[in-house]
Amino acid sequence: MNDLRTSFYRDKHNAKLMGVCAGIADYTGVNAIWIRLGFLALMMMTGGSILFFYFIVGLLANKKPEHLYGDRQEQKFWQRVRQSPARTARDVRATFRDIDRRLADIESYYVSNNPRLSDEIERLR
């Protein structure tokens, strides 16, 4: 499942020609207009020879699956995973630590304000 979301695909939905630039934009999280402008500049610098590689990638790359992401937030998450997996793992761990801390605070508040529950917990020990 993770391999689907971390692979490069041609994005035919946002494509202008074959979807290669749109796919690069989706993969990197950079706006597609900047990728297209960079490709045009590269094409001018190489005398158009980069166009050959564009078509090769367009023929070899798979088309992006229809429902790869559930929503925009999930798409941004997977773009961050592709850019920096270690940082994303750290962010997820930090989020879970924060949730755990908040749940502990709620539990502590509820137990300290409920003497009957506190007594029952003490009897169980």
Secondary structure, 3 states (H helix, E strand, C coil): CHHHHCCCCECCCCCCCCCHHHHHHHHHCCCHHHHHHHHHHHHHHCCCCHHHHHHHHHHHCCECCCCCCCCHHHHHHHHHHHHCHHHHHHHHHHHHHHHHHHHHHHHHHHHHCCHHHHHHHHHHC
